[in-house]
């Protein structure tokens, strides 16, 4: 199957999460702190009955040993998708690297970067392929 015909991993679930993010962006607009969007996303995900856990600790290992320091993911939805919320001008390679590290640490198949900081909602989807995460799509509302 080539890149044009392959099925996106967790496509429907990602669509549901992005829909919730669009509602939050439409209701709040830009200009709030990340914590405001985090709380609003939790409310919207709950209203849409999208299973999620907020502020989930992610264990990191080094040479097979668990480290004391943990990452905290903003949201984990459907037990399979890490959602990292931002309220910045634009997503950069720094934020992308953060999400890629979350995917490596957890082994989860999909990650979403959702940025409420610009004039339009910005989101990027990442998937794990053969053990390595990569960007799969770049979308704007």
Buried (B, 14 or more C-beta within 10 A) or exposed (E): EEEEEEEEBBEEBBEBBBEBBBBBBEEBEBEBEBEBBBEBBBEBBEEEEBEBEBEBEBEBEEEEEEEEEEBEBBBBBBEBBBBBBBBBEEBEEEBBEBBBBBBBBBEBBBBBBBBBBBEEBBBBBBBBEEEEBEBBEEEEE
